[in-house]
Amino acid sequence: MNLHINGQRVEVPDAIRTIDELLAHFDLSDKMLVVEHNATILHREDHAGAQVAEGHQIEIVHFVGGG
């Protein structure tokens, strides 16, 4: 399945059905981040129920600490 992630077309396994599964696929499940799915910002508790499908637009923003 092809998704648009952070402005790039990315092919992911068809078995991925939710944002939670997508984040796990990229080893991002335990990271501090914000996900925008088709122009809607998701709360972390909504990741498991947010379905992904061919062509969906996803933005993943990581928080980086520094000083």
N, C-alpha and C positions, 0 to 999 in steps of 0.2 A: 504494500500500500504506500502511496506517495502522500506525504504531508508537507506543508510549508512551515518550517521551523526556523524562527529568527531570520526570516527573509530568504531562506534557501530551501530548495526542493530536496527532501530527504526521504529515502525509501526505508521503511521499517517493516518488520514481519507482519503479515496479515492477522496473526494471532493477537496482536495488541488491539485492545478494544476501548481502553479508558486512559485518561490522563495519568492515573496512578501507575498503570502498566507501562506507559510510555516513559515515565520518569524512572521506573525500575530498570527498564531496558538500557537507559543511559547512565545508570548508577547515580541517580540524582535524588532518590527517595528521601534521604536523610539530610539533604542540603537546605539551607535557608534560601528560599527563592519565591518568586511570584510567577504565576502562569496566567497568560491571557489566551483564551480559547475562542476563536472567531469573534474577536473584539470585546469579549467579556472577561473581566478579571475574576479569577476563581479563588475562593477561600480554600485553604488546605483540606478542610473536611469535605469539600465538594469534588476533589480529584477522583475519588473512587467511582462516583456516579456520572462523571462527565465523559460521554461517549465520543470516540474519535472515529473519523471515516475519511475515505479518500478525498484529498484536496483541502482538508481543514487547515486553517491558519492558526499557528501556535507560536506564541512568544514566550520564552523562558528567560527570566532575568535573575541573575545570581547576586547576592549581597556579598561584598568583599570588605573585610575589616582592614584597617590600616591606621597609621598614626603619623 
